[in-house]
């Protein structure tokens, strides 16, 4: 198992370096370290898959979600090198693989056991958070408000799916306490950094760390989970 934890931990460490480089305006270096971090969580997943006696469909689906994450990371990284007028469109395009990956994760995790229906209350939390920030002028979303609210529903569903599996216990269940919340922190931090106004705009440097560290920690946990699915 040590062979799994080393690349997973290195991925999170590189995420911290990426945030540091972003805050220093070193975009090329940031792109390189971010791509390496993403390749490392994929490497973790493939090592986990190789450690299995057989390849279950669920493990294969988790691998697919992680690869979609890598594709999204590449797309968002390239956003830094396009003209400013096109950056918002590339940002949305880069979000598509993450959206699909989250749907894949959710369907996979919900395939374990029965749904704890009281967890459905988690669904509106993130959309309401985004709506409130927009209402009070802390986010400037304009035409992106509806897509972001829909994405918030997906994040709520991710928390539902991970907590639902966590409630079933076992090694896999214990790990699943964290990824849904981590993805929510990561994506909320990313959106607040990208579209934040007023006091949120002043927290951009902090959001660099919260978005990167939580995202790579979540992907690392899912990569480790390939060994147990």
N, CA and C atoms as a LAMMPS dump frame, in Angstrom:
ITEM: TIMESTEP
0
ITEM: NUMBER OF ATOMS
687
ITEM: BOX BOUNDS ff ff ff
-5.0000000000000000e+02 5.0000000000000000e+02
-5.0000000000000000e+02 5.0000000000000000e+02
-5.0000000000000000e+02 5.0000000000000000e+02
ITEM: ATOMS id mol type element x y z
1 1 1 N 0.815 -1.21 0
2 1 2 C 0 0 0
3 1 3 C 0.854 1.269 0
4 2 1 N 2.095 1.151 0.475
5 2 2 C 2.97 2.325 0.49
6 2 3 C 3.143 2.889 -0.914
7 3 1 N 3.19 1.989 -1.902
8 3 2 C 3.351 2.423 -3.288
9 3 3 C 2.193 3.293 -3.745
10 4 1 N 1.046 3.173 -3.095
11 4 2 C -0.109 4.012 -3.427
12 4 3 C -0.018 5.378 -2.762
13 5 1 N 0.392 5.379 -1.497
14 5 2 C 0.37 6.628 -0.741
15 5 3 C 1.43 7.623 -1.206
16 6 1 N 2.56 7.13 -1.719
17 6 2 C 3.635 8.031 -2.136
18 6 3 C 3.199 8.934 -3.293
19 7 1 N 2.698 8.392 -4.427
20 7 2 C 2.28 9.304 -5.505
21 7 3 C 1.066 10.15 -5.133
22 8 1 N 0.162 9.599 -4.309
23 8 2 C -0.998 10.378 -3.876
24 8 3 C -0.559 11.574 -3.035
25 9 1 N 0.368 11.331 -2.101
26 9 2 C 0.881 12.417 -1.274
27 9 3 C 1.678 13.423 -2.083
28 10 1 N 2.448 12.926 -3.05
29 10 2 C 3.232 13.821 -3.899
30 10 3 C 2.323 14.713 -4.738
31 11 1 N 1.176 14.17 -5.141
32 11 2 C 0.205 14.952 -5.909
33 11 3 C -0.299 16.143 -5.091
34 12 1 N -0.628 15.903 -3.831
35 12 2 C -1.114 16.983 -2.963
36 12 3 C 0.001 17.993 -2.693
37 13 1 N 1.238 17.497 -2.506
38 13 2 C 2.37 18.406 -2.276
39 13 3 C 2.585 19.32 -3.488
40 14 1 N 2.474 18.763 -4.69
41 14 2 C 2.624 19.574 -5.894
42 14 3 C 1.474 20.558 -6.052
43 15 1 N 0.311 20.197 -5.507
44 15 2 C -0.828 21.128 -5.537
45 15 3 C -0.495 22.383 -4.738
46 16 1 N 0.174 22.203 -3.59
47 16 2 C 0.576 23.36 -2.783
48 16 3 C 1.596 24.216 -3.54
49 17 1 N 2.524 23.563 -4.243
50 17 2 C 3.515 24.297 -5.039
51 17 3 C 2.808 25.064 -6.16
52 18 1 N 1.806 24.432 -6.765
53 18 2 C 1.055 25.078 -7.844
54 18 3 C 0.362 26.344 -7.353
55 19 1 N -0.258 26.258 -6.173
56 19 2 C -0.921 27.432 -5.604
57 19 3 C 0.087 28.545 -5.333
58 20 1 N 1.255 28.168 -4.816
59 20 2 C 2.306 29.155 -4.538
60 20 3 C 2.739 29.85 -5.825
61 21 1 N 2.95 29.073 -6.881
62 21 2 C 3.385 29.645 -8.163
63 21 3 C 2.304 30.528 -8.769
64 22 1 N 1.064 30.144 -8.587
65 22 2 C -0.027 30.973 -9.094
66 22 3 C -0.03 32.335 -8.411
67 23 1 N 0.132 32.33 -7.113
68 23 2 C 0.13 33.591 -6.375
69 23 3 C 1.33 34.466 -6.723
70 24 1 N 2.385 33.834 -7.221
71 24 2 C 3.565 34.597 -7.643
72 24 3 C 3.484 35.008 -9.12
73 25 1 N 2.408 34.611 -9.809
74 25 2 C 2.252 34.961 -11.217
75 25 3 C 3.131 34.154 -12.15
76 26 1 N 3.624 33.012 -11.69
77 26 2 C 4.516 32.166 -12.501
78 26 3 C 3.663 31.109 -13.207
79 27 1 N 2.987 31.541 -14.279
80 27 2 C 1.958 30.722 -14.895
81 27 3 C 2.5 29.474 -15.588
82 28 1 N 3.621 29.584 -16.245
83 28 2 C 4.172 28.408 -16.93
84 28 3 C 4.584 27.335 -15.916
85 29 1 N 5.238 27.764 -14.846
86 29 2 C 5.62 26.814 -13.807
87 29 3 C 4.403 26.208 -13.15
88 30 1 N 3.393 27.042 -12.938
89 30 2 C 2.147 26.548 -12.345
90 30 3 C 1.508 25.486 -13.231
91 31 1 N 1.509 25.708 -14.543
92 31 2 C 0.918 24.737 -15.47
93 31 3 C 1.646 23.401 -15.385
94 32 1 N 2.976 23.451 -15.34
95 32 2 C 3.78 22.221 -15.284
96 32 3 C 3.509 21.444 -13.995
97 33 1 N 3.538 22.138 -12.854
98 33 2 C 3.337 21.431 -11.583
99 33 3 C 1.912 20.885 -11.458
100 34 1 N 0.944 21.627 -11.993
101 34 2 C -0.435 21.151 -11.939
102 34 3 C -0.616 19.895 -12.777
103 35 1 N -0.024 19.87 -13.97
104 35 2 C -0.127 18.678 -14.821
105 35 3 C 0.551 17.474 -14.165
106 36 1 N 1.696 17.72 -13.526
107 36 2 C 2.38 16.634 -12.824
108 36 3 C 1.524 16.104 -11.671
109 37 1 N 0.883 17.016 -10.936
110 37 2 C 0.018 16.593 -9.831
111 37 3 C -1.131 15.74 -10.33
112 38 1 N -1.712 16.121 -11.475
113 38 2 C -2.828 15.364 -12.033
114 38 3 C -2.367 14.001 -12.547
115 39 1 N -1.209 13.975 -13.177
116 39 2 C -0.671 12.692 -13.64
117 39 3 C -0.388 11.763 -12.456
118 40 1 N 0.006 12.335 -11.325
119 40 2 C 0.313 11.514 -10.15
120 40 3 C -0.935 10.879 -9.547
121 41 1 N -2.08 11.614 -9.519
122 41 2 C -3.252 10.925 -8.974
123 41 3 C -3.754 9.852 -9.945
124 42 1 N -3.541 10.064 -11.251
125 42 2 C -3.883 9.007 -12.208
126 42 3 C -2.944 7.813 -12.043
127 43 1 N -1.648 8.088 -11.818
128 43 2 C -0.688 7.007 -11.571
129 43 3 C -1.088 6.221 -10.328
130 44 1 N -1.505 6.912 -9.284
131 44 2 C -1.978 6.242 -8.065
132 44 3 C -3.103 5.284 -8.381
133 45 1 N -4.046 5.746 -9.202
134 45 2 C -5.205 4.921 -9.553
135 45 3 C -4.787 3.685 -10.352
136 46 1 N -3.849 3.853 -11.277
137 46 2 C -3.425 2.705 -12.086
138 46 3 C -2.618 1.703 -11.252
139 47 1 N -1.829 2.196 -10.297
140 47 2 C -1.127 1.282 -9.383
141 47 3 C -2.148 0.533 -8.53
142 48 1 N -3.176 1.246 -8.067
143 48 2 C -4.237 0.608 -7.28
144 48 3 C -4.955 -0.454 -8.108
145 49 1 N -5.211 -0.151 -9.376
146 49 2 C -5.876 -1.121 -10.256
147 49 3 C -5.005 -2.353 -10.459
148 50 1 N -3.685 -2.13 -10.599
149 50 2 C -2.762 -3.249 -10.808
150 50 3 C -2.646 -4.13 -9.568
151 51 1 N -2.958 -3.571 -8.395
152 51 2 C -2.862 -4.341 -7.156
153 51 3 C -4.073 -5.261 -6.937
154 52 1 N -5.108 -5.074 -7.734
155 52 2 C -6.315 -5.881 -7.593
156 52 3 C -6.132 -7.265 -8.221
157 53 1 N -6.864 -8.234 -7.709
158 53 2 C -6.833 -9.564 -8.315
159 53 3 C -7.631 -9.587 -9.606
160 54 1 N -8.706 -8.814 -9.659
161 54 2 C -9.485 -8.705 -10.888
162 54 3 C -9.973 -7.26 -11.021
163 55 1 N -10.384 -6.9 -12.23
164 55 2 C -10.796 -5.526 -12.503
165 55 3 C -12.313 -5.448 -12.501
166 56 1 N -12.889 -4.909 -11.444
167 56 2 C -14.332 -4.769 -11.327
168 56 3 C -14.791 -3.546 -12.131
169 57 1 N -16.033 -3.613 -12.603
170 57 2 C -16.586 -2.498 -13.38
171 57 3 C -16.531 -1.189 -12.602
172 58 1 N -16.79 -1.241 -11.294
173 58 2 C -16.766 -0.025 -10.481
174 58 3 C -15.378 0.606 -10.454
175 59 1 N -14.358 -0.232 -10.354
176 59 2 C -12.983 0.29 -10.36
177 59 3 C -12.668 0.936 -11.708
178 60 1 N -13.138 0.315 -12.786
179 60 2 C -12.907 0.869 -14.121
180 60 3 C -13.611 2.218 -14.276
181 61 1 N -14.818 2.339 -13.738
182 61 2 C -15.545 3.605 -13.805
183 61 3 C -14.843 4.692 -13.001
184 62 1 N -14.304 4.315 -11.846
185 62 2 C -13.557 5.291 -11.05
186 62 3 C -12.321 5.768 -11.815
187 63 1 N -11.65 4.858 -12.478
188 63 2 C -10.505 5.241 -13.314
189 63 3 C -10.938 6.226 -14.394
190 64 1 N -12.1 5.947 -14.999
191 64 2 C -12.614 6.844 -16.034
192 64 3 C -12.865 8.242 -15.499
193 65 1 N -13.417 8.342 -14.296
194 65 2 C -13.658 9.641 -13.681
195 65 3 C -12.37 10.394 -13.423
196 66 1 N -11.343 9.685 -12.995
197 66 2 C -10.044 10.316 -12.722
198 66 3 C -9.392 10.812 -14.01
199 67 1 N -9.527 10.045 -15.079
200 67 2 C -8.975 10.483 -16.368
201 67 3 C -9.71 11.728 -16.865
202 68 1 N -11.03 11.774 -16.661
203 68 2 C -11.784 12.979 -17.013
204 68 3 C -11.285 14.185 -16.214
205 69 1 N -10.925 13.949 -14.954
206 69 2 C -10.346 15.018 -14.142
207 69 3 C -9.043 15.528 -14.741
208 70 1 N -8.21 14.596 -15.212
209 70 2 C -6.948 14.981 -15.855
210 70 3 C -7.218 15.823 -17.097
211 71 1 N -8.194 15.4 -17.907
212 71 2 C -8.543 16.154 -19.125
213 71 3 C -9.018 17.566 -18.76
214 72 1 N -9.862 17.663 -17.731
215 72 2 C -10.329 18.971 -17.285
216 72 3 C -9.195 19.846 -16.781
217 73 1 N -8.255 19.248 -16.074
218 73 2 C -7.106 20.011 -15.572
219 73 3 C -6.278 20.58 -16.726
220 74 1 N -6.097 19.774 -17.77
221 74 2 C -5.342 20.25 -18.938
222 74 3 C -6.07 21.422 -19.586
223 75 1 N -7.403 21.267 -19.766
224 75 2 C -8.191 22.326 -20.419
225 75 3 C -8.156 23.622 -19.62
226 76 1 N -8.337 23.523 -18.299
227 76 2 C -8.311 24.729 -17.471
228 76 3 C -6.913 25.337 -17.41
229 77 1 N -5.895 24.488 -17.478
230 77 2 C -4.528 25.005 -17.485
231 77 3 C -4.231 25.795 -18.747
232 78 1 N -4.764 25.33 -19.881
233 78 2 C -4.552 26.032 -21.146
234 78 3 C -5.309 27.352 -21.189
235 79 1 N -6.316 27.479 -20.338
236 79 2 C -7.075 28.73 -20.239
237 79 3 C -6.171 29.937 -19.958
238 80 1 N -5.04 29.668 -19.322
239 80 2 C -4.115 30.743 -18.961
240 80 3 C -3.412 31.33 -20.174
241 81 1 N -3.4 30.593 -21.284
242 81 2 C -2.596 30.987 -22.428
243 81 3 C -3.435 31.442 -23.619
244 82 1 N -4.746 31.643 -23.42
245 82 2 C -5.598 32.16 -24.486
246 82 3 C -5.879 33.639 -24.217
247 83 1 N -6.38 34.324 -25.225
248 83 2 C -6.687 35.745 -25.067
249 83 3 C -7.745 35.952 -24.006
250 84 1 N -7.687 37.093 -23.33
251 84 2 C -8.547 37.341 -22.182
252 84 3 C -10.024 37.238 -22.532
253 85 1 N -10.395 37.69 -23.733
254 85 2 C -11.798 37.668 -24.128
255 85 3 C -12.364 36.276 -24.258
256 86 1 N -11.495 35.28 -24.433
257 86 2 C -11.951 33.906 -24.617
258 86 3 C -11.796 33.053 -23.359
259 87 1 N -11.197 33.609 -22.323
260 87 2 C -10.885 32.804 -21.147
261 87 3 C -12.14 32.24 -20.473
262 88 1 N -13.211 33.038 -20.418
263 88 2 C -14.431 32.566 -19.761
264 88 3 C -14.998 31.365 -20.493
265 89 1 N -14.945 31.387 -21.845
266 89 2 C -15.488 30.281 -22.628
267 89 3 C -14.638 29.026 -22.459
268 90 1 N -13.326 29.201 -22.434
269 90 2 C -12.435 28.053 -22.217
270 90 3 C -12.636 27.501 -20.806
271 91 1 N -12.896 28.393 -19.849
272 91 2 C -13.165 27.977 -18.475
273 91 3 C -14.393 27.071 -18.422
274 92 1 N -15.454 27.487 -19.114
275 92 2 C -16.684 26.681 -19.144
276 92 3 C -16.431 25.359 -19.861
277 93 1 N -15.703 25.408 -20.993
278 93 2 C -15.387 24.189 -21.736
279 93 3 C -14.55 23.241 -20.888
280 94 1 N -13.615 23.798 -20.133
281 94 2 C -12.784 22.97 -19.263
282 94 3 C -13.567 22.365 -18.124
283 95 1 N -14.678 23.021 -17.737
284 95 2 C -15.513 22.481 -16.667
285 95 3 C -16.327 21.279 -17.089
286 96 1 N -16.518 21.084 -18.402
287 96 2 C -17.35 19.977 -18.884
288 96 3 C -16.82 18.602 -18.458
289 97 1 N -15.503 18.315 -18.59
290 97 2 C -15.014 17.01 -18.129
291 97 3 C -15.219 16.797 -16.631
292 98 1 N -15.079 17.868 -15.829
293 98 2 C -15.317 17.74 -14.392
294 98 3 C -16.783 17.412 -14.117
295 99 1 N -17.673 18.071 -14.865
296 99 2 C -19.108 17.813 -14.721
297 99 3 C -19.411 16.344 -15.025
298 100 1 N -18.885 15.856 -16.133
299 100 2 C -19.105 14.453 -16.513
300 100 3 C -18.453 13.502 -15.506
301 101 1 N -17.252 13.864 -15.045
302 101 2 C -16.572 13.03 -14.059
303 101 3 C -17.352 12.946 -12.764
304 102 1 N -17.91 14.061 -12.317
305 102 2 C -18.716 14.06 -11.095
306 102 3 C -19.952 13.176 -11.263
307 103 1 N -20.605 13.263 -12.432
308 103 2 C -21.777 12.413 -12.685
309 103 3 C -21.39 10.935 -12.646
310 104 1 N -20.219 10.633 -13.184
311 104 2 C -19.727 9.256 -13.159
312 104 3 C -19.464 8.799 -11.736
313 105 1 N -18.799 9.632 -10.951
314 105 2 C -18.541 9.307 -9.546
315 105 3 C -19.85 9.089 -8.78
316 106 1 N -20.797 9.987 -8.987
317 106 2 C -22.068 9.916 -8.245
318 106 3 C -22.806 8.628 -8.553
319 107 1 N -22.935 8.302 -9.842
320 107 2 C -23.65 7.079 -10.219
321 107 3 C -22.945 5.842 -9.677
322 108 1 N -21.614 5.865 -9.68
323 108 2 C -20.833 4.749 -9.155
324 108 3 C -21.054 4.581 -7.657
325 109 1 N -20.938 5.663 -6.906
326 109 2 C -21.039 5.587 -5.45
327 109 3 C -22.453 5.223 -5.002
328 110 1 N -23.454 5.7 -5.74
329 110 2 C -24.834 5.398 -5.368
330 110 3 C -25.234 3.967 -5.712
331 111 1 N -24.365 3.272 -6.454
332 111 2 C -24.664 1.872 -6.779
333 111 3 C -24.419 0.947 -5.59
334 112 1 N -23.833 1.494 -4.499
335 112 2 C -23.604 0.722 -3.28
336 112 3 C -24.796 0.881 -2.337
337 113 1 N -25.564 -0.161 -2.156
338 113 2 C -26.608 -0.17 -1.13
339 113 3 C -27.732 0.817 -1.393
340 114 1 N -28.561 1.01 -0.388
341 114 2 C -29.724 1.888 -0.481
342 114 3 C -29.354 3.324 -0.137
343 115 1 N -30.113 4.26 -0.712
344 115 2 C -29.889 5.671 -0.44
345 115 3 C -30.486 6.04 0.916
346 116 1 N -29.709 6.751 1.71
347 116 2 C -30.208 7.333 2.956
348 116 3 C -30.941 8.63 2.59
349 117 1 N -32.262 8.579 2.563
350 117 2 C -33.026 9.669 1.954
351 117 3 C -32.913 10.984 2.714
352 118 1 N -32.584 10.94 3.993
353 118 2 C -32.414 12.212 4.709
354 118 3 C -31.233 13.014 4.169
355 119 1 N -30.309 12.335 3.468
356 119 2 C -29.157 13.034 2.899
357 119 3 C -29.527 13.877 1.687
358 120 1 N -30.741 13.694 1.158
359 120 2 C -31.197 14.508 0.029
360 120 3 C -31.209 15.991 0.41
361 121 1 N -31.289 16.27 1.7
362 121 2 C -31.269 17.664 2.174
363 121 3 C -29.959 18.371 1.807
364 122 1 N -28.928 17.598 1.451
365 122 2 C -27.653 18.199 1.067
366 122 3 C -27.702 18.841 -0.322
367 123 1 N -28.639 18.405 -1.162
368 123 2 C -28.656 18.841 -2.557
369 123 3 C -28.723 20.359 -2.743
370 124 1 N -29.608 21.069 -2.038
371 124 2 C -29.729 22.519 -2.318
372 124 3 C -28.696 23.396 -1.611
373 125 1 N -27.845 22.832 -0.761
374 125 2 C -26.951 23.67 0.05
375 125 3 C -26.009 24.495 -0.815
376 126 1 N -25.317 23.856 -1.761
377 126 2 C -24.339 24.579 -2.579
378 126 3 C -25.023 25.567 -3.534
379 127 1 N -26.106 25.157 -4.245
380 127 2 C -26.787 26.163 -5.088
381 127 3 C -27.259 27.38 -4.303
382 128 1 N -27.804 27.151 -3.099
383 128 2 C -28.259 28.282 -2.291
384 128 3 C -27.082 29.182 -1.898
385 129 1 N -25.95 28.576 -1.625
386 129 2 C -24.746 29.344 -1.292
387 129 3 C -24.36 30.258 -2.452
388 130 1 N -24.345 29.704 -3.676
389 130 2 C -23.997 30.503 -4.849
390 130 3 C -25.036 31.597 -5.101
391 131 1 N -26.313 31.274 -4.943
392 131 2 C -27.377 32.255 -5.164
393 131 3 C -27.278 33.414 -4.176
394 132 1 N -26.963 33.092 -2.924
395 132 2 C -26.835 34.14 -1.912
396 132 3 C -25.639 35.045 -2.2
397 133 1 N -24.516 34.439 -2.588
398 133 2 C -23.344 35.249 -2.927
399 133 3 C -23.64 36.17 -4.108
400 134 1 N -24.377 35.642 -5.088
401 134 2 C -24.736 36.452 -6.246
402 134 3 C -25.701 37.572 -5.864
403 135 1 N -26.678 37.254 -5.011
404 135 2 C -27.677 38.24 -4.591
405 135 3 C -27.041 39.427 -3.872
406 136 1 N -26.044 39.148 -3.05
407 136 2 C -25.406 40.206 -2.276
408 136 3 C -24.196 40.825 -2.993
409 137 1 N -24.051 40.499 -4.279
410 137 2 C -23.019 41.136 -5.075
411 137 3 C -21.617 40.642 -4.824
412 138 1 N -21.488 39.49 -4.179
413 138 2 C -20.159 38.948 -3.896
414 138 3 C -19.638 38.073 -5.038
415 139 1 N -20.529 37.676 -5.93
416 139 2 C -20.148 36.974 -7.152
417 139 3 C -20.721 37.736 -8.333
418 140 1 N -19.961 37.836 -9.408
419 140 2 C -20.43 38.463 -10.641
420 140 3 C -20.536 37.373 -11.702
421 141 1 N -21.734 36.781 -11.808
422 141 2 C -21.902 35.596 -12.644
423 141 3 C -22.588 35.894 -13.974
424 142 1 N -23.514 36.832 -13.981
425 142 2 C -24.255 37.187 -15.187
426 142 3 C -24.877 35.942 -15.817
427 143 1 N -24.513 35.605 -17.06
428 143 2 C -25.129 34.469 -17.755
429 143 3 C -24.699 33.118 -17.193
430 144 1 N -23.682 33.115 -16.355
431 144 2 C -23.187 31.856 -15.8
432 144 3 C -23.918 31.445 -14.52
433 145 1 N -24.892 32.272 -14.073
434 145 2 C -25.581 31.961 -12.823
435 145 3 C -26.29 30.615 -12.894
436 146 1 N -27.095 30.392 -13.922
437 146 2 C -27.838 29.131 -14.035
438 146 3 C -26.912 27.921 -14.153
439 147 1 N -25.884 27.959 -15.04
440 147 2 C -24.96 26.815 -15.086
441 147 3 C -24.281 26.547 -13.751
442 148 1 N -23.958 27.605 -13.016
443 148 2 C -23.276 27.412 -11.735
444 148 3 C -24.22 26.811 -10.7
445 149 1 N -25.484 27.226 -10.73
446 149 2 C -26.473 26.634 -9.821
447 149 3 C -26.646 25.149 -10.135
448 150 1 N -26.694 24.812 -11.409
449 150 2 C -26.804 23.396 -11.803
450 150 3 C -25.579 22.614 -11.35
451 151 1 N -24.416 23.22 -11.505
452 151 2 C -23.189 22.564 -11.054
453 151 3 C -23.208 22.39 -9.542
454 152 1 N -23.778 23.374 -8.847
455 152 2 C -23.915 23.265 -7.392
456 152 3 C -24.771 22.078 -6.992
457 153 1 N -25.81 21.79 -7.769
458 153 2 C -26.638 20.61 -7.503
459 153 3 C -25.818 19.328 -7.637
460 154 1 N -24.924 19.317 -8.616
461 154 2 C -24.057 18.154 -8.804
462 154 3 C -23.127 17.99 -7.606
463 155 1 N -22.598 19.104 -7.101
464 155 2 C -21.736 19.035 -5.919
465 155 3 C -22.519 18.534 -4.704
466 156 1 N -23.767 18.982 -4.571
467 156 2 C -24.614 18.48 -3.491
468 156 3 C -24.857 16.987 -3.627
469 157 1 N -25.064 16.536 -4.871
470 157 2 C -25.262 15.107 -5.118
471 157 3 C -24 14.312 -4.809
472 158 1 N -22.836 14.932 -5.053
473 158 2 C -21.572 14.263 -4.72
474 158 3 C -21.456 14.064 -3.21
475 159 1 N -21.825 15.089 -2.439
476 159 2 C -21.787 14.942 -0.984
477 159 3 C -22.78 13.879 -0.528
478 160 1 N -23.959 13.881 -1.13
479 160 2 C -24.95 12.851 -0.805
480 160 3 C -24.373 11.459 -1.053
481 161 1 N -23.756 11.275 -2.24
482 161 2 C -23.249 9.958 -2.628
483 161 3 C -22.113 9.493 -1.724
484 162 1 N -21.193 10.416 -1.382
485 162 2 C -20.062 10.003 -0.55
486 162 3 C -20.503 9.739 0.89
487 163 1 N -21.358 10.594 1.434
488 163 2 C -21.854 10.378 2.8
489 163 3 C -22.71 9.116 2.874
490 164 1 N -23.452 8.841 1.799
491 164 2 C -24.296 7.647 1.775
492 164 3 C -23.435 6.39 1.862
493 165 1 N -22.319 6.388 1.149
494 165 2 C -21.41 5.247 1.204
495 165 3 C -20.677 5.196 2.539
496 166 1 N -20.331 6.37 3.071
497 166 2 C -19.647 6.418 4.369
498 166 3 C -20.51 5.809 5.468
499 167 1 N -21.822 5.99 5.371
500 167 2 C -22.741 5.468 6.387
501 167 3 C -22.729 3.945 6.444
502 168 1 N -22.219 3.304 5.386
503 168 2 C -22.192 1.848 5.345
504 168 3 C -20.946 1.269 6.015
505 169 1 N -20.001 2.132 6.413
506 169 2 C -18.836 1.684 7.165
507 169 3 C -17.813 0.958 6.307
508 170 1 N -16.898 0.274 6.968
509 170 2 C -15.823 -0.419 6.276
510 170 3 C -14.727 0.541 5.863
511 171 1 N -13.613 -0.001 5.35
512 171 2 C -12.475 0.833 4.969
513 171 3 C -12.869 1.844 3.898
514 172 1 N -13.578 1.383 2.878
515 172 2 C -13.998 2.276 1.809
516 172 3 C -14.931 3.358 2.348
517 173 1 N -15.873 2.969 3.191
518 173 2 C -16.818 3.917 3.758
519 173 3 C -16.139 5.008 4.569
520 174 1 N -15.124 4.629 5.348
521 174 2 C -14.426 5.618 6.174
522 174 3 C -13.73 6.679 5.315
523 175 1 N -13.139 6.257 4.202
524 175 2 C -12.489 7.212 3.312
525 175 3 C -13.512 8.146 2.665
526 176 1 N -14.73 7.643 2.437
527 176 2 C -15.731 8.416 1.711
528 176 3 C -16.354 9.544 2.533
529 177 1 N -15.952 9.697 3.788
530 177 2 C -16.404 10.843 4.567
531 177 3 C -15.898 12.16 3.976
532 178 1 N -14.804 12.1 3.218
533 178 2 C -14.093 13.322 2.862
534 178 3 C -14.262 13.849 1.429
535 179 1 N -14.275 12.998 0.376
536 179 2 C -14.173 13.552 -0.983
537 179 3 C -15.282 14.514 -1.378
538 180 1 N -16.543 14.223 -1.018
539 180 2 C -17.636 15.109 -1.403
540 180 3 C -17.454 16.517 -0.869
541 181 1 N -17.067 16.62 0.407
542 181 2 C -16.836 17.933 1.022
543 181 3 C -15.618 18.604 0.386
544 182 1 N -14.569 17.822 0.132
545 182 2 C -13.352 18.393 -0.46
546 182 3 C -13.611 18.942 -1.858
547 183 1 N -14.359 18.206 -2.678
548 183 2 C -14.692 18.708 -4.012
549 183 3 C -15.512 19.994 -3.931
550 184 1 N -16.425 20.047 -2.97
551 184 2 C -17.25 21.248 -2.807
552 184 3 C -16.394 22.444 -2.409
553 185 1 N -15.481 22.238 -1.467
554 185 2 C -14.573 23.322 -1.064
555 185 3 C -13.734 23.778 -2.248
556 186 1 N -13.229 22.813 -3.008
557 186 2 C -12.368 23.129 -4.137
558 186 3 C -13.1 23.951 -5.192
559 187 1 N -14.265 23.455 -5.621
560 187 2 C -14.981 24.142 -6.702
561 187 3 C -15.539 25.483 -6.241
562 188 1 N -16.04 25.545 -5.014
563 188 2 C -16.53 26.831 -4.49
564 188 3 C -15.387 27.841 -4.427
565 189 1 N -14.211 27.398 -3.985
566 189 2 C -13.044 28.287 -3.93
567 189 3 C -12.652 28.761 -5.321
568 190 1 N -12.716 27.848 -6.28
569 190 2 C -12.362 28.204 -7.661
570 190 3 C -13.305 29.259 -8.212
571 191 1 N -14.616 29.059 -7.996
572 191 2 C -15.593 30.014 -8.518
573 191 3 C -15.49 31.36 -7.807
574 192 1 N -15.25 31.339 -6.494
575 192 2 C -15.121 32.601 -5.766
576 192 3 C -13.856 33.346 -6.18
577 193 1 N -12.813 32.608 -6.501
578 193 2 C -11.58 33.223 -6.973
579 193 3 C -11.767 33.835 -8.36
580 194 1 N -12.504 33.111 -9.212
581 194 2 C -12.679 33.531 -10.61
582 194 3 C -13.676 34.669 -10.745
583 195 1 N -14.777 34.606 -9.984
584 195 2 C -15.874 35.555 -10.182
585 195 3 C -16.166 36.412 -8.95
586 196 1 N -15.34 36.292 -7.915
587 196 2 C -15.6 37.012 -6.678
588 196 3 C -15.448 38.524 -6.815
589 197 1 N -16.261 39.241 -6.034
590 197 2 C -16.206 40.694 -5.972
591 197 3 C -16.011 41.114 -4.515
592 198 1 N -15.592 42.359 -4.31
593 198 2 C -15.471 42.904 -2.961
594 198 3 C -14.522 42.102 -2.096
595 199 1 N -14.987 41.712 -0.889
596 199 2 C -14.102 40.994 0.041
597 199 3 C -13.619 39.65 -0.503
598 200 1 N -14.423 39.008 -1.348
599 200 2 C -13.981 37.722 -1.917
600 200 3 C -12.79 37.92 -2.842
601 201 1 N -12.78 39.038 -3.551
602 201 2 C -11.674 39.304 -4.472
603 201 3 C -10.349 39.429 -3.72
604 202 1 N -10.435 39.915 -2.477
605 202 2 C -9.218 40.085 -1.676
606 202 3 C -8.699 38.766 -1.121
607 203 1 N -9.5 37.7 -1.239
608 203 2 C -9.098 36.389 -0.724
609 203 3 C -8.577 35.46 -1.824
610 204 1 N -8.304 36.027 -2.984
611 204 2 C -7.889 35.207 -4.128
612 204 3 C -6.675 34.339 -3.818
613 205 1 N -5.695 34.875 -3.126
614 205 2 C -4.484 34.098 -2.808
615 205 3 C -4.816 32.909 -1.906
616 206 1 N -5.7 33.119 -0.941
617 206 2 C -6.119 32.02 -0.07
618 206 3 C -6.871 30.963 -0.873
619 207 1 N -7.744 31.405 -1.781
620 207 2 C -8.52 30.464 -2.594
621 207 3 C -7.624 29.597 -3.474
622 208 1 N -6.461 30.122 -3.846
623 208 2 C -5.517 29.312 -4.62
624 208 3 C -5.165 28.038 -3.865
625 209 1 N -4.921 28.175 -2.571
626 209 2 C -4.546 27.016 -1.761
627 209 3 C -5.747 26.12 -1.441
628 210 1 N -6.874 26.726 -1.072
629 210 2 C -8.03 25.896 -0.705
630 210 3 C -8.555 25.116 -1.907
631 211 1 N -8.54 25.735 -3.078
632 211 2 C -9.038 25.022 -4.262
633 211 3 C -8.098 23.895 -4.668
634 212 1 N -6.804 24.166 -4.677
635 212 2 C -5.855 23.156 -5.148
636 212 3 C -5.694 22.003 -4.163
637 213 1 N -5.495 22.319 -2.893
638 213 2 C -5.243 21.257 -1.915
639 213 3 C -6.459 20.357 -1.736
640 214 1 N -7.65 20.943 -1.66
641 214 2 C -8.849 20.112 -1.465
642 214 3 C -9.142 19.268 -2.7
643 215 1 N -8.936 19.831 -3.885
644 215 2 C -9.195 19.07 -5.112
645 215 3 C -8.273 17.861 -5.231
646 216 1 N -6.98 18.075 -5.045
647 216 2 C -6.041 16.96 -5.216
648 216 3 C -6.141 15.945 -4.08
649 217 1 N -6.542 16.392 -2.899
650 217 2 C -6.791 15.437 -1.818
651 217 3 C -7.988 14.549 -2.165
652 218 1 N -9.056 15.155 -2.715
653 218 2 C -10.246 14.379 -3.093
654 218 3 C -9.922 13.382 -4.197
655 219 1 N -9.221 13.838 -5.23
656 219 2 C -8.867 12.931 -6.323
657 219 3 C -7.925 11.832 -5.847
658 220 1 N -7.033 12.171 -4.923
659 220 2 C -6.132 11.16 -4.371
660 220 3 C -6.884 10.072 -3.624
661 221 1 N -7.907 10.472 -2.862
662 221 2 C -8.714 9.481 -2.116
663 221 3 C -9.454 8.583 -3.115
664 222 1 N -10.026 9.169 -4.156
665 222 2 C -10.716 8.354 -5.151
666 222 3 C -9.742 7.419 -5.868
667 223 1 N -8.52 7.908 -6.104
668 223 2 C -7.507 7.053 -6.741
669 223 3 C -7.166 5.866 -5.843
670 224 1 N -7.009 6.121 -4.55
671 224 2 C -6.752 5.025 -3.6
672 224 3 C -7.918 4.042 -3.548
673 225 1 N -9.131 4.585 -3.683
674 225 2 C -10.324 3.754 -3.576
675 225 3 C -10.434 2.731 -4.715
676 226 1 N -9.706 2.955 -5.804
677 226 2 C -9.731 1.987 -6.922
678 226 3 C -9.306 0.602 -6.422
679 227 1 N -8.452 0.563 -5.412
680 227 2 C -7.985 -0.726 -4.868
681 227 3 C -9.081 -1.463 -4.094
682 228 1 N -10.124 -0.744 -3.651
683 228 2 C -11.101 -1.359 -2.739
684 228 3 C -12.504 -1.469 -3.322
685 229 1 N -12.746 -0.824 -4.454
686 229 2 C -14.089 -0.846 -5.029
687 229 3 C -14.476 -2.255 -5.483
